[in-house]
Amino acid sequence: MGVNHIVMFQFKPDASAQSVKQCCDEVLGLKDQCVLASTGKPYIARSQGGRDMSIEGFSNGFTHVFVMEFDSVADRDFYVNEDKAHHGFISKWITSADGIISKAMVVDFVPGSLE
């Protein structure tokens, strides 16, 4: 059973365009950098992202959205709980004093699972 992992970012007002691009490139690069400890092989099935372009007005300040697809809940759990590349990204861009992400939202779901 696959899992979709949706991440939304709001960047700090003083974040440079160059820093925002670097951060976005790095989150998309996690697809190749994140490897399973047991196999040493990448395990993120698909990854894509882009700048919000909704005309509905409900973005709540989030400007960039990324969707990662995992083949299993176990893969998603490894990504969230153990993957060093993922944890490094969080440390660099979100939790460090120099981080440029002011707000993040993460939502995961299994397609078709509505209960």
Biopython code that builds the backbone (N, CA, C, O; Angstrom):
import numpy as np
from Bio.PDB.StructureBuilder import StructureBuilder

atoms = [
    (1, "MET", "N", (0.844, -1.173, 0.000)),
    (1, "MET", "CA", (0.000, 0.000, 0.000)),
    (1, "MET", "C", (0.888, 1.234, 0.000)),
    (1, "MET", "O", (1.705, 1.403, 0.905)),
    (2, "GLY", "N", (0.744, 2.095, -0.993)),
    (2, "GLY", "CA", (1.554, 3.296, -1.130)),
    (2, "GLY", "C", (1.088, 4.423, -0.227)),
    (2, "GLY", "O", (-0.051, 4.438, 0.240)),
    (3, "VAL", "N", (1.987, 5.363, 0.008)),
    (3, "VAL", "CA", (1.692, 6.523, 0.846)),
    (3, "VAL", "C", (2.128, 7.785, 0.103)),
    (3, "VAL", "O", (3.239, 7.855, -0.421)),
    (4, "ASN", "N", (1.246, 8.772, 0.066)),
    (4, "ASN", "CA", (1.594, 10.091, -0.457)),
    (4, "ASN", "C", (1.945, 10.992, 0.719)),
    (4, "ASN", "O", (1.200, 11.072, 1.696)),
    (5, "HIS", "N", (3.081, 11.666, 0.618)),
    (5, "HIS", "CA", (3.614, 12.534, 1.665)),
    (5, "HIS", "C", (3.652, 13.941, 1.076)),
    (5, "HIS", "O", (4.457, 14.227, 0.189)),
    (6, "ILE", "N", (2.781, 14.816, 1.571)),
    (6, "ILE", "CA", (2.669, 16.172, 1.039)),
    (6, "ILE", "C", (3.274, 17.143, 2.036)),
    (6, "ILE", "O", (2.935, 17.130, 3.220)),
    (7, "VAL", "N", (4.178, 17.990, 1.543)),
    (7, "VAL", "CA", (4.875, 18.960, 2.383)),
    (7, "VAL", "C", (4.658, 20.345, 1.788)),
    (7, "VAL", "O", (4.832, 20.552, 0.587)),
    (8, "MET", "N", (4.273, 21.295, 2.646)),
    (8, "MET", "CA", (4.079, 22.675, 2.206)),
    (8, "MET", "C", (4.980, 23.593, 3.022)),
    (8, "MET", "O", (5.113, 23.421, 4.234)),
    (9, "PHE", "N", (5.600, 24.569, 2.359)),
    (9, "PHE", "CA", (6.509, 25.499, 3.019)),
    (9, "PHE", "C", (6.052, 26.936, 2.827)),
    (9, "PHE", "O", (5.523, 27.320, 1.784)),
    (10, "GLN", "N", (6.281, 27.714, 3.882)),
    (10, "GLN", "CA", (6.230, 29.166, 3.806)),
    (10, "GLN", "C", (7.637, 29.633, 4.166)),
    (10, "GLN", "O", (8.175, 29.236, 5.199)),
    (11, "PHE", "N", (8.224, 30.459, 3.337)),
    (11, "PHE", "CA", (9.579, 30.933, 3.580)),
    (11, "PHE", "C", (9.560, 32.260, 4.328)),
    (11, "PHE", "O", (8.614, 33.041, 4.220)),
    (12, "LYS", "N", (10.627, 32.496, 5.089)),
    (12, "LYS", "CA", (10.756, 33.762, 5.807)),
    (12, "LYS", "C", (10.813, 34.908, 4.794)),
    (12, "LYS", "O", (11.353, 34.745, 3.700)),
    (13, "PRO", "N", (10.255, 36.068, 5.160)),
    (13, "PRO", "CA", (10.212, 37.196, 4.221)),
    (13, "PRO", "C", (11.592, 37.638, 3.727)),
    (13, "PRO", "O", (11.719, 38.135, 2.608)),
    (14, "ASP", "N", (12.618, 37.460, 4.553)),
    (14, "ASP", "CA", (13.956, 37.905, 4.155)),
    (14, "ASP", "C", (14.761, 36.826, 3.429)),
    (14, "ASP", "O", (15.937, 37.031, 3.128)),
    (15, "ALA", "N", (14.144, 35.686, 3.147)),
    (15, "ALA", "CA", (14.847, 34.618, 2.420)),
    (15, "ALA", "C", (15.084, 35.068, 0.980)),
    (15, "ALA", "O", (14.165, 35.532, 0.305)),
    (16, "SER", "N", (16.315, 34.928, 0.522)),
    (16, "SER", "CA", (16.634, 35.331, -0.854)),
    (16, "SER", "C", (16.060, 34.321, -1.845)),
    (16, "SER", "O", (15.838, 33.159, -1.508)),
    (17, "ALA", "N", (15.828, 34.777, -3.055)),
    (17, "ALA", "CA", (15.334, 33.888, -4.111)),
    (17, "ALA", "C", (16.314, 32.746, -4.349)),
    (17, "ALA", "O", (15.904, 31.616, -4.615)),
    (18, "GLN", "N", (17.596, 33.038, -4.252)),
    (18, "GLN", "CA", (18.623, 32.010, -4.443)),
    (18, "GLN", "C", (18.541, 30.944, -3.352)),
    (18, "GLN", "O", (18.659, 29.753, -3.640)),
    (19, "SER", "N", (18.340, 31.364, -2.100)),
    (19, "SER", "CA", (18.220, 30.405, -0.996)),
    (19, "SER", "C", (16.963, 29.553, -1.129)),
    (19, "SER", "O", (16.994, 28.351, -0.866)),
    (20, "VAL", "N", (15.863, 30.172, -1.533)),
    (20, "VAL", "CA", (14.612, 29.431, -1.723)),
    (20, "VAL", "C", (14.795, 28.383, -2.813)),
    (20, "VAL", "O", (14.364, 27.240, -2.655)),
    (21, "LYS", "N", (15.427, 28.764, -3.910)),
    (21, "LYS", "CA", (15.668, 27.802, -4.994)),
    (21, "LYS", "C", (16.561, 26.665, -4.528)),
    (21, "LYS", "O", (16.300, 25.504, -4.843)),
    (22, "GLN", "N", (17.612, 26.985, -3.780)),
    (22, "GLN", "CA", (18.514, 25.946, -3.276)),
    (22, "GLN", "C", (17.767, 24.983, -2.359)),
    (22, "GLN", "O", (17.943, 23.769, -2.453)),
    (23, "CYS", "N", (16.936, 25.522, -1.475)),
    (23, "CYS", "CA", (16.145, 24.685, -0.568)),
    (23, "CYS", "C", (15.214, 23.774, -1.362)),
    (23, "CYS", "O", (15.125, 22.579, -1.079)),
    (24, "CYS", "N", (14.527, 24.323, -2.343)),
    (24, "CYS", "CA", (13.600, 23.528, -3.153)),
    (24, "CYS", "C", (14.340, 22.452, -3.939)),
    (24, "CYS", "O", (13.871, 21.318, -4.038)),
    (25, "ASP", "N", (15.492, 22.804, -4.497)),
    (25, "ASP", "CA", (16.296, 21.812, -5.212)),
    (25, "ASP", "C", (16.721, 20.685, -4.276)),
    (25, "ASP", "O", (16.738, 19.516, -4.662)),
    (26, "GLU", "N", (17.065, 21.051, -3.037)),
    (26, "GLU", "CA", (17.501, 20.032, -2.081)),
    (26, "GLU", "C", (16.359, 19.117, -1.653)),
    (26, "GLU", "O", (16.568, 17.914, -1.496)),
    (27, "VAL", "N", (15.159, 19.658, -1.460)),
    (27, "VAL", "CA", (14.055, 18.775, -1.075)),
    (27, "VAL", "C", (13.745, 17.808, -2.210)),
    (27, "VAL", "O", (13.447, 16.640, -1.961)),
    (28, "LEU", "N", (13.812, 18.279, -3.453)),
    (28, "LEU", "CA", (13.586, 17.371, -4.579)),
    (28, "LEU", "C", (14.730, 16.372, -4.721)),
    (28, "LEU", "O", (14.519, 15.250, -5.182)),
    (29, "GLY", "N", (15.926, 16.767, -4.332)),
    (29, "GLY", "CA", (17.085, 15.881, -4.387)),
    (29, "GLY", "C", (17.053, 14.759, -3.371)),
    (29, "GLY", "O", (17.805, 13.791, -3.489)),
    (30, "LEU", "N", (16.176, 14.879, -2.358)),
    (30, "LEU", "CA", (16.080, 13.811, -1.359)),
    (30, "LEU", "C", (15.693, 12.481, -2.002)),
    (30, "LEU", "O", (16.031, 11.422, -1.472)),
    (31, "LYS", "N", (14.995, 12.518, -3.124)),
    (31, "LYS", "CA", (14.590, 11.276, -3.798)),
    (31, "LYS", "C", (15.795, 10.389, -4.086)),
    (31, "LYS", "O", (15.701, 9.166, -3.988)),
    (32, "ASP", "N", (16.913, 10.988, -4.436)),
    (32, "ASP", "CA", (18.116, 10.210, -4.739)),
    (32, "ASP", "C", (19.048, 10.060, -3.541)),
    (32, "ASP", "O", (19.830, 9.112, -3.479)),
    (33, "GLN", "N", (18.970, 10.987, -2.594)),
    (33, "GLN", "CA", (19.861, 10.942, -1.431)),
    (33, "GLN", "C", (19.369, 10.009, -0.332)),
    (33, "GLN", "O", (20.180, 9.453, 0.408)),
    (34, "CYS", "N", (18.076, 9.830, -0.216)),
    (34, "CYS", "CA", (17.518, 8.989, 0.843)),
    (34, "CYS", "C", (17.615, 7.527, 0.417)),
    (34, "CYS", "O", (17.029, 7.119, -0.585)),
    (35, "VAL", "N", (18.355, 6.756, 1.188)),
    (35, "VAL", "CA", (18.543, 5.339, 0.870)),
    (35, "VAL", "C", (18.206, 4.491, 2.087)),
    (35, "VAL", "O", (18.421, 4.902, 3.227)),
    (36, "LEU", "N", (17.679, 3.311, 1.830)),
    (36, "LEU", "CA", (17.377, 2.380, 2.919)),
    (36, "LEU", "C", (18.670, 1.855, 3.517)),
    (36, "LEU", "O", (19.608, 1.521, 2.792)),
    (37, "ALA", "N", (18.718, 1.782, 4.828)),
    (37, "ALA", "CA", (19.907, 1.268, 5.508)),
    (37, "ALA", "C", (20.169, -0.181, 5.118)),
    (37, "ALA", "O", (21.323, -0.597, 5.018)),
    (38, "SER", "N", (19.116, -0.943, 4.898)),
    (38, "SER", "CA", (19.260, -2.375, 4.616)),
    (38, "SER", "C", (19.781, -2.663, 3.208)),
    (38, "SER", "O", (20.435, -3.682, 2.986)),
    (39, "THR", "N", (19.492, -1.766, 2.252)),
    (39, "THR", "CA", (19.872, -2.031, 0.859)),
    (39, "THR", "C", (20.842, -1.010, 0.274)),
    (39, "THR", "O", (21.535, -1.294, -0.702)),
    (40, "GLY", "N", (20.888, 0.176, 0.873)),
    (40, "GLY", "CA", (21.705, 1.248, 0.321)),
    (40, "GLY", "C", (21.127, 1.840, -0.952)),
    (40, "GLY", "O", (21.810, 2.576, -1.664)),
    (41, "LYS", "N", (19.858, 1.519, -1.245)),
    (41, "LYS", "CA", (19.219, 1.986, -2.480)),
    (41, "LYS", "C", (18.135, 3.024, -2.167)),
    (41, "LYS", "O", (17.500, 2.968, -1.114)),
    (42, "PRO", "N", (17.928, 3.975, -3.094)),
    (42, "PRO", "CA", (16.858, 4.957, -2.903)),
    (42, "PRO", "C", (15.495, 4.273, -2.783)),
    (42, "PRO", "O", (15.255, 3.233, -3.396)),
    (43, "TYR", "N", (14.619, 4.867, -1.994)),
    (43, "TYR", "CA", (13.317, 4.236, -1.746)),
    (43, "TYR", "C", (12.139, 5.193, -1.923)),
    (43, "TYR", "O", (10.991, 4.773, -1.779)),
    (44, "ILE", "N", (12.386, 6.444, -2.226)),
    (44, "ILE", "CA", (11.281, 7.352, -2.538)),
    (44, "ILE", "C", (10.880, 7.065, -3.983)),
    (44, "ILE", "O", (11.667, 7.270, -4.908)),
    (45, "ALA", "N", (9.657, 6.593, -4.165)),
    (45, "ALA", "CA", (9.219, 6.145, -5.491)),
    (45, "ALA", "C", (9.117, 7.303, -6.485)),
    (45, "ALA", "O", (9.560, 7.183, -7.627)),
    (46, "ARG", "N", (8.539, 8.412, -6.056)),
    (46, "ARG", "CA", (8.373, 9.571, -6.911)),
    (46, "ARG", "C", (8.428, 10.834, -6.056)),
    (46, "ARG", "O", (8.073, 10.824, -4.878)),
    (47, "SER", "N", (8.880, 11.916, -6.675)),
    (47, "SER", "CA", (8.963, 13.195, -5.977)),
    (47, "SER", "C", (8.748, 14.314, -6.984)),
    (47, "SER", "O", (9.323, 14.306, -8.072)),
    (48, "GLN", "N", (7.914, 15.274, -6.610)),
    (48, "GLN", "CA", (7.693, 16.436, -7.462)),
    (48, "GLN", "C", (7.296, 17.615, -6.588)),
    (48, "GLN", "O", (6.906, 17.439, -5.434)),
    (49, "GLY", "N", (7.394, 18.785, -7.130)),
    (49, "GLY", "CA", (7.024, 19.956, -6.350)),
    (49, "GLY", "C", (7.013, 21.198, -7.202)),
    (49, "GLY", "O", (7.439, 21.186, -8.357)),
    (50, "GLY", "N", (6.517, 22.277, -6.614)),
    (50, "GLY", "CA", (6.488, 23.545, -7.320)),
    (50, "GLY", "C", (5.890, 24.642, -6.467)),
    (50, "GLY", "O", (5.475, 24.424, -5.329)),
    (51, "ARG", "N", (5.859, 25.807, -7.042)),
    (51, "ARG", "CA", (5.310, 26.989, -6.379)),
    (51, "ARG", "C", (3.781, 26.960, -6.473)),
    (51, "ARG", "O", (3.212, 26.578, -7.495)),
    (52, "ASP", "N", (3.138, 27.371, -5.382)),
    (52, "ASP", "CA", (1.676, 27.435, -5.364)),
    (52, "ASP", "C", (1.185, 28.387, -6.452)),
    (52, "ASP", "O", (1.734, 29.473, -6.635)),
    (53, "MET", "N", (0.153, 27.969, -7.164)),
    (53, "MET", "CA", (-0.442, 28.833, -8.185)),
    (53, "MET", "C", (-1.976, 28.779, -8.134)),
    (53, "MET", "O", (-2.660, 29.042, -9.123)),
    (54, "SER", "N", (-2.489, 28.430, -6.949)),
    (54, "SER", "CA", (-3.935, 28.345, -6.785)),
    (54, "SER", "C", (-4.563, 29.735, -6.880)),
    (54, "SER", "O", (-3.973, 30.726, -6.449)),
    (55, "ILE", "N", (-5.749, 29.793, -7.442)),
    (55, "ILE", "CA", (-6.488, 31.058, -7.518)),
    (55, "ILE", "C", (-7.619, 31.108, -6.483)),
    (55, "ILE", "O", (-8.419, 32.043, -6.477)),
    (56, "GLU", "N", (-7.678, 30.091, -5.603)),
    (56, "GLU", "CA", (-8.781, 30.008, -4.647)),
    (56, "GLU", "C", (-8.587, 30.849, -3.392)),
    (56, "GLU", "O", (-9.562, 31.174, -2.714)),
    (57, "GLY", "N", (-7.346, 31.206, -3.071)),
    (57, "GLY", "CA", (-7.104, 32.044, -1.903)),
    (57, "GLY", "C", (-7.058, 31.311, -0.575)),
    (57, "GLY", "O", (-7.231, 31.934, 0.473)),
    (58, "PHE", "N", (-6.829, 30.012, -0.589)),
    (58, "PHE", "CA", (-6.786, 29.242, 0.651)),
    (58, "PHE", "C", (-5.396, 28.709, 0.988)),
    (58, "PHE", "O", (-5.279, 27.751, 1.752)),
    (59, "SER", "N", (-4.355, 29.300, 0.443)),
    (59, "SER", "CA", (-3.010, 28.748, 0.649)),
    (59, "SER", "C", (-2.440, 29.057, 2.029)),
    (59, "SER", "O", (-1.432, 28.470, 2.422)),
    (60, "ASN", "N", (-3.064, 29.962, 2.766)),
    (60, "ASN", "CA", (-2.637, 30.289, 4.130)),
    (60, "ASN", "C", (-1.156, 30.626, 4.230)),
    (60, "ASN", "O", (-0.515, 30.305, 5.231)),
    (61, "GLY", "N", (-0.615, 31.256, 3.222)),
    (61, "GLY", "CA", (0.778, 31.681, 3.245)),
    (61, "GLY", "C", (1.776, 30.666, 2.734)),
    (61, "GLY", "O", (2.951, 30.992, 2.564)),
    (62, "PHE", "N", (1.339, 29.441, 2.485)),
    (62, "PHE", "CA", (2.252, 28.429, 1.953)),
    (62, "PHE", "C", (2.506, 28.741, 0.481)),
    (62, "PHE", "O", (1.574, 28.976, -0.287)),
    (63, "THR", "N", (3.779, 28.740, 0.104)),
    (63, "THR", "CA", (4.138, 29.144, -1.253)),
    (63, "THR", "C", (4.676, 28.008, -2.111)),
    (63, "THR", "O", (4.647, 28.095, -3.338)),
    (64, "HIS", "N", (5.163, 26.949, -1.483)),
    (64, "HIS", "CA", (5.769, 25.843, -2.226)),
    (64, "HIS", "C", (5.238, 24.516, -1.687)),
    (64, "HIS", "O", (5.090, 24.340, -0.478)),
    (65, "VAL", "N", (4.955, 23.592, -2.592)),
    (65, "VAL", "CA", (4.369, 22.302, -2.227)),
    (65, "VAL", "C", (5.171, 21.188, -2.890)),
    (65, "VAL", "O", (5.584, 21.297, -4.044)),
    (66, "PHE", "N", (5.381, 20.105, -2.125)),
    (66, "PHE", "CA", (6.120, 18.943, -2.621)),
    (66, "PHE", "C", (5.324, 17.688, -2.303)),
    (66, "PHE", "O", (4.721, 17.578, -1.236)),
    (67, "VAL", "N", (5.327, 16.750, -3.229)),
    (67, "VAL", "CA", (4.642, 15.475, -3.030)),
    (67, "VAL", "C", (5.656, 14.363, -3.249)),
    (67, "VAL", "O", (6.277, 14.260, -4.307)),
    (68, "MET", "N", (5.807, 13.533, -2.224)),
    (68, "MET", "CA", (6.665, 12.355, -2.335)),
    (68, "MET", "C", (5.778, 11.134, -2.200)),
    (68, "MET", "O", (4.850, 11.105, -1.391)),
    (69, "GLU", "N", (6.075, 10.133, -3.001)),
    (69, "GLU", "CA", (5.310, 8.895, -2.934)),
    (69, "GLU", "C", (6.229, 7.777, -2.473)),
    (69, "GLU", "O", (7.331, 7.589, -2.988)),
    (70, "PHE", "N", (5.738, 7.044, -1.486)),
    (70, "PHE", "CA", (6.452, 5.889, -0.955)),
    (70, "PHE", "C", (5.661, 4.635, -1.295)),
    (70, "PHE", "O", (4.431, 4.666, -1.340)),
    (71, "ASP", "N", (6.359, 3.542, -1.531)),
    (71, "ASP", "CA", (5.684, 2.289, -1.875)),
    (71, "ASP", "C", (5.009, 1.632, -0.679)),
    (71, "ASP", "O", (4.142, 0.775, -0.850)),
    (72, "SER", "N", (5.402, 2.028, 0.540)),
    (72, "SER", "CA", (4.824, 1.394, 1.731)),
    (72, "SER", "C", (4.853, 2.354, 2.913)),
    (72, "SER", "O", (5.604, 3.329, 2.924)),
    (73, "VAL", "N", (4.027, 2.059, 3.903)),
    (73, "VAL", "CA", (4.037, 2.814, 5.152)),
    (73, "VAL", "C", (5.400, 2.664, 5.825)),
    (73, "VAL", "O", (5.907, 3.617, 6.416)),
    (74, "ALA", "N", (5.993, 1.482, 5.738)),
    (74, "ALA", "CA", (7.311, 1.247, 6.343)),
    (74, "ALA", "C", (8.367, 2.165, 5.735)),
    (74, "ALA", "O", (9.219, 2.685, 6.456)),
    (75, "ASP", "N", (8.324, 2.371, 4.416)),
    (75, "ASP", "CA", (9.274, 3.284, 3.776)),
    (75, "ASP", "C", (9.061, 4.714, 4.269)),
    (75, "ASP", "O", (10.025, 5.418, 4.572)),
    (76, "ARG", "N", (7.808, 5.141, 4.350)),
    (76, "ARG", "CA", (7.514, 6.482, 4.864)),
    (76, "ARG", "C", (7.988, 6.623, 6.300)),
    (76, "ARG", "O", (8.553, 7.652, 6.670)),
    (77, "ASP", "N", (7.762, 5.589, 7.118)),
    (77, "ASP", "CA", (8.189, 5.633, 8.514)),
    (77, "ASP", "C", (9.705, 5.738, 8.630)),
    (77, "ASP", "O", (10.213, 6.470, 9.479)),
    (78, "PHE", "N", (10.432, 5.009, 7.781)),
    (78, "PHE", "CA", (11.891, 5.096, 7.785)),
    (78, "PHE", "C", (12.319, 6.518, 7.421)),
    (78, "PHE", "O", (13.211, 7.079, 8.057)),
    (79, "TYR", "N", (11.698, 7.089, 6.421)),
    (79, "TYR", "CA", (12.001, 8.452, 5.980)),
    (79, "TYR", "C", (11.825, 9.445, 7.127)),
    (79, "TYR", "O", (12.703, 10.271, 7.374)),
    (80, "VAL", "N", (10.710, 9.367, 7.817)),
    (80, "VAL", "CA", (10.403, 10.316, 8.884)),
    (80, "VAL", "C", (11.253, 10.075, 10.127)),
    (80, "VAL", "O", (11.752, 11.024, 10.731)),
    (81, "ASN", "N", (11.418, 8.825, 10.509)),
    (81, "ASN", "CA", (12.051, 8.513, 11.791)),
    (81, "ASN", "C", (13.552, 8.281, 11.752)),
    (81, "ASN", "O", (14.229, 8.514, 12.753)),
    (82, "GLU", "N", (14.097, 7.826, 10.617)),
    (82, "GLU", "CA", (15.485, 7.378, 10.624)),
    (82, "GLU", "C", (16.385, 7.959, 9.544)),
    (82, "GLU", "O", (17.602, 7.996, 9.728)),
    (83, "ASP", "N", (15.845, 8.403, 8.446)),
    (83, "ASP", "CA", (16.698, 8.780, 7.316)),
    (83, "ASP", "C", (17.560, 10.001, 7.639)),
    (83, "ASP", "O", (17.048, 11.074, 7.954)),
    (84, "LYS", "N", (18.877, 9.814, 7.553)),
    (84, "LYS", "CA", (19.820, 10.876, 7.897)),
    (84, "LYS", "C", (19.762, 12.051, 6.916)),
    (84, "LYS", "O", (19.896, 13.202, 7.333)),
    (85, "ALA", "N", (19.567, 11.786, 5.639)),
    (85, "ALA", "CA", (19.477, 12.874, 4.656)),
    (85, "ALA", "C", (18.246, 13.741, 4.930)),
    (85, "ALA", "O", (18.314, 14.967, 4.850)),
    (86, "HIS", "N", (17.135, 13.102, 5.249)),
    (86, "HIS", "CA", (15.908, 13.839, 5.567)),
    (86, "HIS", "C", (16.097, 14.665, 6.830)),
    (86, "HIS", "O", (15.731, 15.840, 6.865)),
    (87, "HIS", "N", (16.664, 14.060, 7.865)),
    (87, "HIS", "CA", (16.896, 14.785, 9.117)),
    (87, "HIS", "C", (17.859, 15.947, 8.904)),
    (87, "HIS", "O", (17.694, 17.009, 9.504)),
    (88, "GLY", "N", (18.868, 15.751, 8.049)),
    (88, "GLY", "CA", (19.800, 16.830, 7.735)),
    (88, "GLY", "C", (19.112, 17.997, 7.047)),
    (88, "GLY", "O", (19.410, 19.156, 7.334)),
    (89, "PHE", "N", (18.187, 17.692, 6.136)),
    (89, "PHE", "CA", (17.418, 18.740, 5.465)),
    (89, "PHE", "C", (16.628, 19.551, 6.487)),
    (89, "PHE", "O", (16.635, 20.781, 6.449)),
    (90, "ILE", "N", (15.949, 18.863, 7.395)),
    (90, "ILE", "CA", (15.153, 19.548, 8.422)),
    (90, "ILE", "C", (16.045, 20.441, 9.276)),
    (90, "ILE", "O", (15.704, 21.593, 9.544)),
    (91, "SER", "N", (17.184, 19.909, 9.702)),
    (91, "SER", "CA", (18.107, 20.691, 10.533)),
    (91, "SER", "C", (18.605, 21.933, 9.801)),
    (91, "SER", "O", (18.661, 23.017, 10.382)),
    (92, "LYS", "N", (18.958, 21.783, 8.560)),
    (92, "LYS", "CA", (19.533, 22.891, 7.790)),
    (92, "LYS", "C", (18.515, 23.986, 7.484)),
    (92, "LYS", "O", (18.802, 25.169, 7.666)),
    (93, "TRP", "N", (17.341, 23.601, 7.025)),
    (93, "TRP", "CA", (16.405, 24.581, 6.483)),
    (93, "TRP", "C", (15.275, 24.995, 7.423)),
    (93, "TRP", "O", (14.675, 26.055, 7.243)),
    (94, "ILE", "N", (14.979, 24.152, 8.440)),
    (94, "ILE", "CA", (13.817, 24.455, 9.285)),
    (94, "ILE", "C", (14.214, 24.781, 10.719)),
    (94, "ILE", "O", (13.842, 25.837, 11.231)),
    (95, "THR", "N", (14.955, 23.905, 11.373)),
    (95, "THR", "CA", (15.183, 24.070, 12.809)),
    (95, "THR", "C", (16.423, 24.866, 13.175)),
    (95, "THR", "O", (16.539, 25.303, 14.320)),
    (96, "SER", "N", (17.353, 25.073, 12.253)),
    (96, "SER", "CA", (18.559, 25.834, 12.594)),
    (96, "SER", "C", (18.235, 27.326, 12.662)),
    (96, "SER", "O", (17.237, 27.782, 12.105)),
    (97, "ALA", "N", (19.083, 28.066, 13.345)),
    (97, "ALA", "CA", (18.901, 29.514, 13.442)),
    (97, "ALA", "C", (18.964, 30.169, 12.069)),
    (97, "ALA", "O", (18.368, 31.224, 11.856)),
    (98, "ASP", "N", (19.682, 29.551, 11.137)),
    (98, "ASP", "CA", (19.813, 30.090, 9.783)),
    (98, "ASP", "C", (18.744, 29.566, 8.825)),
    (98, "ASP", "O", (18.747, 29.919, 7.646)),
    (99, "GLY", "N", (17.837, 28.735, 9.316)),
    (99, "GLY", "CA", (16.805, 28.162, 8.453)),
    (99, "GLY", "C", (15.940, 29.246, 7.834)),
    (99, "GLY", "O", (15.688, 30.279, 8.453)),
    (100, "ILE", "N", (15.488, 29.010, 6.617)),
    (100, "ILE", "CA", (14.687, 30.024, 5.915)),
    (100, "ILE", "C", (13.205, 29.658, 5.825)),
    (100, "ILE", "O", (12.411, 30.424, 5.279)),
    (101, "ILE", "N", (12.832, 28.505, 6.350)),
    (101, "ILE", "CA", (11.425, 28.092, 6.325)),
    (101, "ILE", "C", (10.769, 28.556, 7.620)),
    (101, "ILE", "O", (11.183, 28.160, 8.710)),
    (102, "SER", "N", (9.751, 29.391, 7.498)),
    (102, "SER", "CA", (9.083, 29.913, 8.689)),
    (102, "SER", "C", (7.933, 29.028, 9.141)),
    (102, "SER", "O", (7.588, 28.999, 10.322)),
    (103, "LYS", "N", (7.341, 28.305, 8.195)),
    (103, "LYS", "CA", (6.206, 27.446, 8.540)),
    (103, "LYS", "C", (6.187, 26.272, 7.580)),
    (103, "LYS", "O", (6.421, 26.422, 6.381)),
    (104, "ALA", "N", (5.905, 25.103, 8.128)),
    (104, "ALA", "CA", (5.789, 23.895, 7.308)),
    (104, "ALA", "C", (4.535, 23.139, 7.723)),
    (104, "ALA", "O", (4.123, 23.181, 8.882)),
    (105, "MET", "N", (3.938, 22.453, 6.767)),
    (105, "MET", "CA", (2.808, 21.570, 7.048)),
    (105, "MET", "C", (3.051, 20.275, 6.295)),
    (105, "MET", "O", (3.460, 20.277, 5.134)),
    (106, "VAL", "N", (2.792, 19.171, 6.978)),
    (106, "VAL", "CA", (2.980, 17.852, 6.373)),
    (106, "VAL", "C", (1.695, 17.055, 6.536)),
    (106, "VAL", "O", (1.127, 16.995, 7.627)),
    (107, "VAL", "N", (1.240, 16.447, 5.451)),
    (107, "VAL", "CA", (0.055, 15.598, 5.467)),
    (107, "VAL", "C", (0.387, 14.339, 4.685)),
    (107, "VAL", "O", (0.905, 14.416, 3.570)),
    (108, "ASP", "N", (0.094, 13.184, 5.260)),
    (108, "ASP", "CA", (0.310, 11.903, 4.591)),
    (108, "ASP", "C", (-1.034, 11.203, 4.419)),
    (108, "ASP", "O", (-1.919, 11.314, 5.267)),
    (109, "PHE", "N", (-1.171, 10.482, 3.311)),
    (109, "PHE", "CA", (-2.388, 9.693, 3.137)),
    (109, "PHE", "C", (-2.129, 8.499, 2.239)),
    (109, "PHE", "O", (-1.226, 8.495, 1.402)),
    (110, "VAL", "N", (-2.957, 7.489, 2.446)),
    (110, "VAL", "CA", (-2.977, 6.323, 1.571)),
    (110, "VAL", "C", (-4.109, 6.561, 0.571)),
    (110, "VAL", "O", (-5.259, 6.718, 0.983)),
    (111, "PRO", "N", (-3.814, 6.591, -0.731)),
    (111, "PRO", "CA", (-4.861, 6.844, -1.719)),
    (111, "PRO", "C", (-6.051, 5.890, -1.556)),
    (111, "PRO", "O", (-5.886, 4.673, -1.470)),
    (112, "GLY", "N", (-7.240, 6.469, -1.515)),
    (112, "GLY", "CA", (-8.460, 5.685, -1.398)),
    (112, "GLY", "C", (-8.872, 5.360, 0.023)),
    (112, "GLY", "O", (-9.984, 4.878, 0.239)),
    (113, "SER", "N", (-8.007, 5.611, 1.005)),
    (113, "SER", "CA", (-8.332, 5.322, 2.400)),
    (113, "SER", "C", (-9.005, 6.547, 3.006)),
    (113, "SER", "O", (-8.346, 7.543, 3.309)),
    (114, "LEU", "N", (-10.314, 6.466, 3.179)),
    (114, "LEU", "CA", (-11.081, 7.617, 3.639)),
    (114, "LEU", "C", (-11.635, 7.450, 5.046)),
    (114, "LEU", "O", (-12.373, 8.315, 5.520)),
    (115, "GLU", "N", (-11.304, 6.382, 5.709)),
    (115, "GLU", "CA", (-11.807, 6.173, 7.075)),
    (115, "GLU", "C", (-10.676, 5.971, 8.031)),
    (115, "GLU", "O", (-10.904, 5.780, 9.226)),
]
sb = StructureBuilder()
sb.init_structure("model")
sb.init_model(0)
sb.init_chain("A")
sb.init_seg("    ")
for serial, (resi, resn, name, xyz) in enumerate(atoms, 1):
    if name == "N":
        sb.init_residue(resn, " ", resi, " ")
    sb.init_atom(name, np.array(xyz, "f"), 0.0, 1.0, " ", f" {name:<3s}", serial, name[0])
structure = sb.get_structure()
